[in-house]
Amino acid sequence: MEHIIIKMETEEFRIEEVLSVKQEDTEEQIKMAIIKEESEEFRIEEVFSVKQEDTEEQTKMAIIKEESEDMKIEETFRVKQEDTVYMVRKKRITPEQDAKEHILSGKDKAFIEGRQINTFKGRGVFALEHIEPSTFVVEYRGILSQSKHVEDAQGNYLFYFTWNGTRYCIDATKEDASLGRLVNDHRNSNCKVKTIIVDGRPHLCLFSIRDIFPDEEVTYNYGDSSWPWHLSELCDETSVAVTEHSVIPSSSVKDKPDVEFSSFEESSSDEEDSSYADKNTEESSSDDFIPDSRQNNDSANSLSVNTWNPPYYKSTPAVSESSMRAKSVPPQPIHCSSTEQEMASDRSSSTQDLICEDHDNTTNNIDIQSFKRTTAVSSYERSETGNVPENTFSTHKNYCYVCKKPQSKIARHFKKHEDSETEIAAAFLLPKHSQDRKRLLEKLRNRGNYEHNQEVMGSKSGPLKVRRRPGRSETELSAKTYVHCVYCKGLFVRKELWRHTHRCPSNTSEATNKAKVLVLADIAESTFSHAISPEVWKILGNMKNDDISSVVRNDFLILQFSQCLYNKLGSDPTKSEYIKQKVRETGKLLLSLRTKYSIFNFEDAVKPNNFCKVVKAVKDVAGYDEKSQSYKTPSLALKLGRSLKKIGDIILCRAIAAEDNGMTKAAERFKRLCSSEWAEHVSHAALDTSSKSKFNKPSTIPFTHDVQLLHQHLEKKSADAFESLKNHESSQTYAELAKVTLAQVIIFNRCCAGEVSKMSLECFRKRDQTELHDDIAISLSPFEQKMSKNFSRVEIMGKNERKVVILLNSELVKAIKLLVDKRDACEVDRDNPFLFGRPKCSPTSFFRGQDCIRLFGSQCGAQHPEYLRSTQLREQVATVSQILNLKDNELDQLANFLGLDIRVHRDYYRLPNATVDIAKMSKLLFAMEKGTLANFQGKSLDEIEIEDEIDLELDEEEISDEDDEESETVPGVRGM
Ligand SMILES: C[S@@+](CC[C@H](N)C(=O)[O-])C[C@H]1O[C@@H](n2cnc3c(N)ncnc32)[C@H](O)[C@@H]1O
């Protein structure tokens, strides 16, 4: 065992360090335990024990005293080795000297550590101990660069600043375990950046500007208000931060004569507001109206309070001008520049050159533009637990809109402002206990709470004032999503908003449905409420409420993308699902970019240097497997490529319009990269995966017997549902009939479920009911003529704007007519254009045919219900009909009818199209349904005779024209 004692002395301080090194044995275990922390007297004792094999040696280090009054630190290290105790170090240093010491050693303070916070914020730095004001906390270490082009670079870890009139950048991108690079931004930060000059080079160091308490996050102000993590409001320059801890007796900044850190004095005002919570709360025995929550106790609530920000907010524009600024050229590292030489020449006197400069980010002295996020993602911070900041609980107190203070008895408190506030005076003039008085006071109460909640959500700190039923636990509440009622401004759990809206005294509008209520609330909550049209909001408002929708609603470019899609497709209401889906896909991608690659918006994503990250994120989202080089969802990878291209175009157009050359260049380069590299990195494998997935696929064509079972089941269900709705109109009976009818239409027509689901009411109303044209009738057999009369023909828009024909027999028409009649009574939104619109839902919502078929398929007792899907049923027709001897034009007819993509544009179909569809196709479809198609092997469509199979519901007159045998032999096939 060898002990080496290193001693270092400088003019201003002495450092003695003891290093004990055992050279024989390489394995050393170091255990650290904080034994005692006496914060009142600032006594800290730490024990380090060093264990080496069997020999246990203990090294004890004790910081005996810290004299902060005169900004000096005195430390004594007691080192015990076996029985000998050495007093090895004593120093008295200023915070700047402390900083310098750490700059030289390249080490971070032991009283801080890095921790993962959440997926959006990433990591952060936290105090392990109490840190006094004006203490050196951490250095922002990285590669120092100086360049004329520093403006052009951007990244999460680039810190720009100006020193001696020259702009520098510290690039801390390298993951080097240093903690300075992990310090996050906060408007009411607890640290401030100063330049410390060592060896003629500037170093950026963070010093505390107030007490920082154990487990509190260390932050500084990045100096810009348009960071995506900021809410829509900007914090006023004069805002102050007051912590819950400020009530704990400690040596405040004010008490300390801190000449060199004079700018830190801004924190002194913290003290004034610190005691707001309790001191300003009035207690009284009664209230004018019922409090929202009776079971809270404030001590529990206050646990979550970290900081309190008074209301100094103003609105943020949807996108800041600077958001279009681009920085694409990386800063040049200083190697042999003139500055380097100048610096080197300065080095001789460097140890004495301890120059401190205060950086006031808000006054542009320091410029951290690289951290700047371009589009203000207003509230993504809220998305992790819904719309509520993490760790925020609620309070039972109400906030006065006049004095902004929390009050236990707000009505009584309002009396104080009676003389100055006309609305309060007006309320008290109304008769006691009257509804009007209650309503007005409630409105005034909500006003203060609303303002307060806005602030809490903006600053991510403080208790929310939530309206809720008593009995909910805090944990339960914290996990919910909250939203303000647009009428009374009360804050509600999202799920409960609709119920409240019905009772809300401030709601004077007509009764409205749940979706509308939530859409209105969403619009009111988003920073970008003006960025897109109300129609787009309607579409986005109907999205499932989760992290993805939160990202979507708060990302300016995704919203612009939604607007573009809407401008192109919005005239067709059936496209809103498609728009929603596309937008959700991009939201999913952005979420992945944020969580895994620290890219917070698409404007950053389309930077050429982020291309690889974007590729990776797309692969992640589409489930790429490196090993097999295949995707789980190849189509998603392809679709995202197209969406990214569109988003790139939007950025490019905006950049050109804003004459932002940097951004224009970046977007152009990204597009160029996409066109040359995307195929290689993404689409090639995606296309490969999807084509391979089609090889050797087992046949999933349904069995005729199963189709018949489904058909019979639907028939029965349809008859029951029809009766139920006729006798009892409700959203439930409506839904039953709508689902079964939709399934029948799809199965009978063997058409694409998605297309039929979106059939519009208008199409049905305009269905072809014209009489059979005499000239055409000549070409049809008597039976075919009858068929034509029994069916209606509806044309709907299919994929790629292709016309799709739907045949409806009289039973189906009857059922649909009943559905149409009962729409209003069963609460289908009046604006809902879909024939199979859902009751009590948004105007863009409709039943999905696929779901209906799956449901009835599973109920009907089929052997292979999993094959009973609309695609498989279409394949069945196409495959089984090969047994027929169809002529070329008949094949065309069939393909056209089924929406299959072959030879569909034959002009000569135009005139007789309707009749042919009805007469000939219905014969085929009936034969399919009845399972008798095999009987017609080798026959053409003309030769197929199915009169014996079908009971056509012809009117009395026509029936009498037919011979009796025909109508009697038919088994009870009633439509479907
Ligand atoms: C210097 S890094 C800070 C450390 C970073 N959180 C990490 O995990 O590596 C700056 C980046 O952190 C994120 N960030 C900083 N302050 C934030 C805040 N208040 N909320 C959310 N993200 C923040 C932003 O992505 C920013 O570009």
The ligand as an SDF file (V2000), in Angstrom:
LIG
                    3D

 27 29  0  0  0  0  0  0  0  0999 V2000
  -29.0220   21.4770  -22.9360 C   0  0  0  0  0  0  0  0  0  0  0  0
  -30.2250   20.3130  -23.2360 S   0  0  0  0  0  0  0  0  0  0  0  0
  -30.8270   19.9640  -21.6470 C   0  0  0  0  0  0  0  0  0  0  0  0
  -30.8050   18.5050  -21.3020 C   0  0  0  0  0  0  0  0  0  0  0  0
  -31.8540   17.6570  -21.9710 C   0  0  0  0  0  0  0  0  0  0  0  0
  -33.0870   17.7130  -21.2210 N   0  0  0  0  0  0  0  0  0  0  0  0
  -31.4030   16.1990  -22.1250 C   0  0  0  0  0  0  0  0  0  0  0  0
  -32.1370   15.2980  -21.7360 O   0  0  0  0  0  0  0  0  0  0  0  0
  -30.3460   15.9870  -22.6710 O   0  0  0  0  0  0  0  0  0  0  0  0
  -31.4300   21.3450  -23.9400 C   0  0  0  0  0  0  0  0  0  0  0  0
  -32.6290   20.5870  -24.4280 C   0  0  0  0  0  0  0  0  0  0  0  0
  -33.3840   20.0910  -23.3210 O   0  0  0  0  0  0  0  0  0  0  0  0
  -34.7500   20.2160  -23.5630 C   0  0  0  0  0  0  0  0  0  0  0  0
  -35.3070   21.1350  -22.5540 N   0  0  0  0  0  0  0  0  0  0  0  0
  -34.6820   22.0720  -21.8680 C   0  0  0  0  0  0  0  0  0  0  0  0
  -35.5110   22.6700  -21.0140 N   0  0  0  0  0  0  0  0  0  0  0  0
  -36.6960   22.0960  -21.1560 C   0  0  0  0  0  0  0  0  0  0  0  0
  -37.9580   22.2860  -20.5510 C   0  0  0  0  0  0  0  0  0  0  0  0
  -38.1750   23.1900  -19.6240 N   0  0  0  0  0  0  0  0  0  0  0  0
  -38.9590   21.4960  -20.9630 N   0  0  0  0  0  0  0  0  0  0  0  0
  -38.7690   20.5570  -21.9210 C   0  0  0  0  0  0  0  0  0  0  0  0
  -37.5930   20.3420  -22.5230 N   0  0  0  0  0  0  0  0  0  0  0  0
  -36.5650   21.1020  -22.1490 C   0  0  0  0  0  0  0  0  0  0  0  0
  -34.8790   20.7670  -24.9790 C   0  0  0  0  0  0  0  0  0  0  0  0
  -34.9130   19.6850  -25.8400 O   0  0  0  0  0  0  0  0  0  0  0  0
  -33.5820   21.4660  -25.1800 C   0  0  0  0  0  0  0  0  0  0  0  0
  -33.2690   21.5440  -26.5460 O   0  0  0  0  0  0  0  0  0  0  0  0
  1  2  1  0
  2  3  1  0
  2 10  1  0
  3  4  1  0
  4  5  1  0
  5  6  1  0
  5  7  1  0
  7  8  2  0
  7  9  1  0
 10 11  1  0
 11 12  1  0
 11 26  1  0
 12 13  1  0
 13 14  1  0
 13 24  1  0
 14 15  1  0
 14 23  1  0
 15 16  2  0
 16 17  1  0
 17 18  1  0
 17 23  2  0
 18 19  1  0
 18 20  2  0
 20 21  1  0
 21 22  2  0
 22 23  1  0
 24 25  1  0
 24 26  1  0
 26 27  1  0
M  CHG  2   2   1   9  -1
M  END
$$$$
